[in-house]
């Protein structure tokens, strides 16, 4: 479909989309929204920046507002009609922002229960009546155990970044949440990447066969992405990094390492070089992480040093360059990292500092691209 107007969406949603200049659906939106509007469950695998969030937000809002108009509004506190599970707080905040940007006319209420927020504040947030809940699995289970939420009225369950949600650390909580939701609930599962090893597990999340969609962009690197592999030894990394940065000192740049220690070492290097920078790691204070992201988004800093936490789920529009100072250990993390740039048709560049032990990973990257051409 070439226009959102061709979908059977509520006029209020179409009007809001038009006000925001959104008239043409992306590939993943065109492939999954009609099925969801018909009540089908879907699995959508599509590259970062392809519009996956809107692909499930629009059907959710349409369905919930239709229920309200037809005489079945939410009438009980702390019983959401739609549940969106996300692996982390930052992604949860982004999802809430997309929902709230479309609820002005529908007047549907969106709440969040995510890790990193104070329990008392979160408890107050979900104490009233609302339609949509965005949550991280662990924090949601805490509320289920404490009786602060009930999920037996959920009509739509969304799992965003499902490959992360099925990680061993999240899996027990995710399974608990699934048991609390009605068996017949419509489900929408989305990810930027989905390894073949997880496809059977994802299929097991559904009571009946879902529609599977893999967009063309999920099969290969973005056409606007340029990759530069530079061979180094361990003691040459910092000098190579210095040269890469000097080639385009004003470019918004994500610098990746594998461990906290490596990130801290890079931060010290940037400080020594007099380069304004910030870090983004999982063990940081959540407020500090948010402030660092905000500074990067606003262009106040041009260098953000991150572990793989920064390679997943974050919507960063101003990443012109990704530098893998330390290449990741697996293909999925590599694809998530490079997916931070060359988004939505914009140009982007990836520079990999490659040691001999990284050659097997690069061989995997080339083999994957060859299979999917």
C-alpha positions as CSV (number, residue, x, y, z in Angstrom):
1,X,0.0,0.0,0.0
2,X,1.3,3.4,-0.9
3,X,-0.7,5.5,1.7
4,X,-1.8,5.2,5.3
5,X,-5.2,6.4,3.9
6,X,-5.6,3.0,2.3
7,X,-5.6,1.3,5.7
8,X,-8.9,0.9,7.5
9,X,-7.6,3.2,10.3
10,X,-9.8,5.5,12.4
11,X,-10.1,8.9,10.8
12,X,-8.7,10.5,13.9
13,X,-5.5,8.5,13.6
14,X,-5.2,9.3,9.9
15,X,-5.6,13.0,10.7
16,X,-2.9,12.9,13.3
17,X,-0.5,11.0,11.0
18,X,-1.2,13.7,8.3
19,X,-0.5,16.5,10.8
20,X,2.9,14.8,11.5
21,X,3.7,14.5,7.8
22,X,3.4,10.8,7.8
23,X,1.5,9.7,4.7
24,X,3.4,6.8,3.2
25,X,3.9,3.5,5.2
26,X,7.3,1.8,5.3
27,X,7.8,-1.7,4.1
28,X,7.2,-3.3,7.5
29,X,4.2,-1.1,8.2
30,X,2.6,-1.9,4.8
31,X,3.2,-5.6,5.4
32,X,2.0,-6.0,9.0
33,X,-0.6,-3.3,9.7
34,X,-3.5,-4.7,7.5
35,X,-3.1,-8.1,9.1
36,X,-3.2,-6.7,12.6
37,X,-6.3,-4.6,11.8
38,X,-7.9,-7.9,10.8
39,X,-7.1,-9.4,14.2
40,X,-4.1,-11.5,13.2
41,X,-1.0,-12.0,15.2
42,X,2.3,-11.1,13.4
43,X,6.1,-11.4,13.6
44,X,7.9,-8.6,12.0
45,X,11.7,-8.6,11.4
46,X,12.9,-5.4,10.0
47,X,16.1,-3.3,10.1
48,X,16.6,-0.6,12.7
49,X,15.0,2.7,11.7
50,X,12.3,1.0,9.5
51,X,9.3,2.1,11.5
52,X,8.6,-1.1,13.5
53,X,7.2,0.9,16.5
54,X,4.6,2.6,14.4
55,X,3.8,-0.7,12.8
56,X,2.3,-2.0,16.1
57,X,1.3,1.3,17.7
58,X,-1.3,2.2,15.0
59,X,-3.2,-1.1,15.2
60,X,-3.1,-1.1,19.0
61,X,-4.7,2.4,19.1
62,X,-7.2,1.6,16.4
63,X,-8.3,-1.5,18.2
64,X,-8.6,0.0,21.7
65,X,-10.4,3.2,20.5
66,X,-12.8,1.0,18.5
67,X,-13.6,-1.0,21.6
68,X,-14.3,2.3,23.5
69,X,-16.5,3.7,20.7
70,X,-18.5,0.4,20.5
71,X,-19.4,0.7,24.2
72,X,-16.6,-1.2,25.9
73,X,-14.3,1.4,27.5
74,X,-11.8,0.6,30.3
75,X,-13.8,0.6,33.5
76,X,-11.5,-0.9,36.1
77,X,-8.3,0.6,37.5
78,X,-4.9,-1.1,36.9
79,X,-6.2,-3.3,34.1
80,X,-4.7,-2.3,30.7
81,X,-6.1,-3.4,27.4
82,X,-2.7,-3.5,25.6
83,X,0.7,-4.5,27.0
84,X,4.0,-3.7,25.3
85,X,7.0,-5.5,26.7
86,X,10.4,-3.9,26.1
87,X,13.9,-5.0,27.3
88,X,15.0,-1.7,28.7
89,X,14.0,1.7,30.1
90,X,15.3,3.8,27.2
91,X,13.4,1.8,24.6
92,X,10.3,2.0,26.8
93,X,10.5,5.8,26.9
94,X,10.8,5.9,23.1
95,X,7.7,3.7,22.7
96,X,5.7,5.8,25.1
97,X,6.7,8.9,23.2
98,X,5.4,7.3,19.9
99,X,2.1,6.3,21.6
100,X,1.5,9.7,23.2
101,X,2.3,11.5,19.9
102,X,-0.8,9.7,18.4
103,X,-3.2,9.8,21.3
104,X,-4.3,13.5,21.3
105,X,-7.5,12.8,19.4
106,X,-8.2,9.3,20.6
107,X,-7.5,10.3,24.3
108,X,-6.3,6.9,25.1
109,X,-4.0,6.8,28.2
110,X,-0.5,5.3,28.1
111,X,1.4,4.3,31.3
112,X,4.8,2.8,31.8
113,X,6.4,0.5,34.4
114,X,10.1,0.1,33.6
115,X,13.3,-0.6,35.5
116,X,15.1,2.3,36.9
117,X,12.1,4.2,38.1
118,X,11.1,4.5,41.8
119,X,8.5,1.9,42.8
120,X,6.3,4.5,44.5
121,X,6.2,6.7,41.4
122,X,5.5,3.7,39.2
123,X,2.8,2.5,41.6
124,X,1.0,5.9,41.4
125,X,1.3,5.8,37.6
126,X,-0.7,2.6,37.3
127,X,-3.2,3.1,40.1
128,X,-5.9,4.6,37.9
129,X,-7.6,3.6,34.7
130,X,-5.6,3.5,31.4
131,X,-5.5,1.6,28.1
132,X,-1.9,1.0,27.3
133,X,1.0,-0.3,29.5
134,X,4.6,-0.2,28.4
135,X,6.8,-2.4,30.7
136,X,10.0,-4.1,31.2
137,X,9.5,-7.8,32.3
138,X,11.2,-7.7,35.7
139,X,9.5,-4.6,36.9
140,X,6.1,-5.8,35.6
141,X,6.5,-9.1,37.5
142,X,7.1,-7.2,40.7
143,X,3.8,-5.4,40.3
144,X,2.0,-8.7,39.4
145,X,3.4,-10.3,42.6
146,X,2.3,-7.3,44.6
147,X,-1.2,-7.2,43.2
148,X,-0.7,-3.7,41.7
149,X,-1.7,-4.8,38.2
150,X,-3.9,-7.4,36.5
151,X,-3.5,-8.5,32.9
152,X,-6.7,-10.5,32.4
153,X,-8.2,-7.7,30.3
154,X,-5.3,-7.5,27.9
155,X,-6.5,-7.7,24.2
156,X,-3.1,-7.1,22.5
157,X,0.4,-8.2,23.6
158,X,3.4,-6.7,21.9
159,X,7.0,-8.0,22.4
160,X,9.5,-5.4,21.0
161,X,13.1,-6.5,20.4
162,X,12.0,-10.0,21.0
163,X,15.4,-11.5,20.5
164,X,16.5,-9.7,23.7
165,X,13.3,-10.5,25.6
166,X,14.0,-14.2,25.0
167,X,17.5,-13.9,26.5
168,X,18.0,-16.2,29.5
169,X,18.0,-13.2,31.8
170,X,14.5,-12.1,30.8
171,X,12.9,-15.4,29.9
172,X,11.4,-16.4,33.3
173,X,9.7,-13.0,33.7
174,X,8.5,-13.1,30.1
175,X,7.0,-16.5,30.6
176,X,5.2,-15.4,33.8
177,X,3.7,-12.4,31.9
178,X,2.5,-14.6,29.1
179,X,0.7,-16.8,31.6
180,X,-1.0,-13.8,33.2
181,X,-2.5,-12.7,29.8
182,X,-5.5,-14.4,28.2
183,X,-4.5,-17.3,25.9
184,X,-6.4,-15.9,22.9
185,X,-4.8,-12.4,23.1
186,X,-3.6,-11.1,19.7
187,X,0.2,-10.9,19.7
188,X,2.7,-8.8,17.8
189,X,6.3,-9.6,17.9
190,X,9.0,-7.4,16.4
191,X,12.8,-7.3,16.2
192,X,15.6,-5.9,14.1
193,X,17.3,-9.3,13.9
194,X,16.0,-12.7,14.7
195,X,18.5,-15.6,14.6
196,X,17.3,-18.9,13.0
197,X,17.9,-20.5,16.4
198,X,15.1,-18.4,17.9
199,X,12.5,-18.8,15.2
200,X,11.1,-21.9,16.7
201,X,11.0,-20.3,20.1
202,X,9.2,-17.3,18.8
203,X,6.7,-19.5,17.0
204,X,5.9,-21.1,20.3
205,X,4.7,-17.8,21.7
206,X,1.5,-18.0,19.6
207,X,-1.6,-20.1,20.0
208,X,-2.2,-20.1,16.2
209,X,0.2,-19.5,13.3
210,X,1.1,-15.8,13.0
211,X,1.9,-13.9,9.8
212,X,5.7,-13.8,9.4
213,X,7.3,-10.8,7.7
214,X,10.9,-10.3,7.0
215,X,11.5,-7.1,5.1
216,X,14.2,-6.8,2.4
217,X,16.3,-4.5,4.6
218,X,16.5,-7.0,7.3
219,X,18.3,-9.4,5.0
220,X,21.3,-7.1,4.2
221,X,23.1,-3.9,5.1
222,X,21.4,-0.6,4.2
223,X,22.4,0.5,0.7
224,X,23.5,3.8,2.0
225,X,26.0,2.2,4.5
226,X,29.7,2.3,3.7
227,X,32.0,-0.1,5.6
228,X,35.7,0.4,6.1
229,X,37.7,-2.4,7.6
230,X,41.2,-1.4,9.0
231,X,43.6,-4.0,10.1
232,X,45.3,-3.2,13.4
233,X,47.1,-4.9,16.3
234,X,46.0,-4.3,19.9
235,X,48.7,-1.7,20.5
236,X,47.7,0.2,17.3
237,X,44.0,0.7,18.2
238,X,44.2,4.1,19.7
239,X,46.4,5.6,17.0
240,X,44.0,4.1,14.4
241,X,41.1,5.6,16.3
242,X,42.8,9.0,16.4
243,X,43.2,8.9,12.6
244,X,39.6,7.9,12.0
245,X,38.2,10.7,14.1
246,X,40.4,13.3,12.5
247,X,38.9,12.4,9.1
248,X,35.6,13.8,10.1
249,X,35.8,15.4,13.5
250,X,32.3,16.9,13.4
251,X,30.4,13.6,12.6
252,X,28.0,12.3,15.2
253,X,29.8,9.1,16.2
254,X,29.0,6.0,18.2
255,X,32.2,4.3,19.4
256,X,31.7,0.7,20.5
257,X,33.6,-1.5,22.8
258,X,32.8,-4.9,24.4
259,X,33.3,-4.3,28.1
260,X,33.0,-1.6,30.7
261,X,36.7,-1.6,31.2
262,X,37.3,-1.0,27.5
263,X,34.7,1.9,27.5
264,X,36.3,3.5,30.5
265,X,39.7,3.2,28.7
266,X,38.3,4.9,25.6
267,X,36.8,7.7,27.7
268,X,40.2,8.4,29.3
269,X,41.7,8.5,25.9
270,X,39.1,11.0,24.6
271,X,39.7,13.1,27.8
272,X,43.4,13.1,27.2
273,X,42.8,14.1,23.5
274,X,40.5,17.0,24.7
275,X,37.5,15.5,22.9
276,X,34.1,16.1,24.4
277,X,32.3,12.8,24.9
278,X,30.0,10.7,27.0
279,X,29.5,7.1,27.8
280,X,26.6,4.7,27.7
281,X,26.8,1.4,29.7
282,X,24.4,-0.9,31.4
283,X,25.8,-0.4,34.9
284,X,25.5,3.4,34.8
285,X,23.0,5.3,36.8
286,X,19.9,5.5,34.6
287,X,19.6,9.3,35.0
288,X,23.2,9.7,33.8
289,X,22.5,7.4,30.8
290,X,19.5,9.5,29.9
291,X,21.3,12.8,30.2
292,X,24.2,11.5,28.1
293,X,21.8,10.3,25.4
294,X,20.0,13.6,25.4
295,X,23.3,15.5,25.0
296,X,24.2,13.3,22.0
297,X,20.8,13.7,20.4
298,X,21.0,17.5,20.7
299,X,24.4,17.5,19.2
300,X,26.0,18.9,22.4
301,X,28.5,16.1,22.1
302,X,29.6,14.3,19.0
303,X,31.1,11.2,20.6
304,X,29.2,8.5,22.5
305,X,31.2,5.6,23.8
306,X,29.0,2.5,24.3
307,X,28.8,-1.2,25.0
308,X,26.3,-3.3,23.1
309,X,23.5,-1.9,25.3
310,X,23.8,1.1,23.0
311,X,23.5,-1.1,19.9
312,X,20.0,-2.2,20.6
313,X,16.7,-0.4,20.4
314,X,17.8,3.2,20.7
315,X,16.4,5.6,18.2
316,X,19.4,7.9,17.4
317,X,18.8,9.9,14.3
318,X,22.1,11.8,14.2
319,X,24.6,8.9,14.1
320,X,26.7,9.5,11.0
321,X,29.4,7.1,11.9
322,X,29.9,3.9,13.9
323,X,33.4,2.9,15.0
324,X,33.9,-0.6,16.3
325,X,37.1,-0.1,18.2
326,X,36.6,-3.6,19.6
327,X,34.4,-5.8,17.3
328,X,31.7,-7.8,19.0
329,X,31.9,-11.5,19.6
330,X,28.8,-12.4,17.6
331,X,27.0,-11.5,14.3
332,X,23.8,-10.3,15.9
333,X,25.5,-7.7,18.0
334,X,27.5,-6.6,15.0
335,X,24.3,-6.1,13.0
336,X,22.7,-4.1,15.8
337,X,25.7,-1.9,16.1
338,X,25.9,-1.0,12.4
339,X,22.1,-0.6,12.4
340,X,22.6,2.6,14.4
341,X,23.7,4.5,11.3
342,X,22.4,4.7,7.6
343,X,18.9,4.7,8.9
344,X,15.8,5.6,6.9
345,X,17.8,6.1,3.7
346,X,20.4,8.5,5.3
347,X,24.1,7.9,4.5
348,X,26.2,6.3,7.2
349,X,29.7,4.9,7.7
350,X,31.1,2.0,9.7
351,X,34.8,1.7,10.6
352,X,35.9,-1.6,12.0
353,X,39.3,-1.9,13.7
354,X,40.1,-5.5,12.8
355,X,42.6,-7.8,14.5
356,X,43.4,-11.3,13.5
357,X,41.0,-12.8,16.0
358,X,38.1,-10.7,14.4
359,X,38.5,-12.4,11.0
360,X,36.0,-15.2,11.6
361,X,33.3,-12.6,12.5
362,X,33.9,-10.6,9.3
363,X,33.8,-13.9,7.3
364,X,30.3,-14.5,8.9
365,X,29.2,-11.0,7.9
366,X,30.3,-11.6,4.3
367,X,28.7,-15.0,4.1
368,X,25.4,-13.6,5.5
369,X,25.3,-10.9,2.9
370,X,26.1,-13.4,0.1
371,X,23.3,-15.7,1.1
372,X,20.7,-12.9,1.3
373,X,21.5,-11.1,-2.0
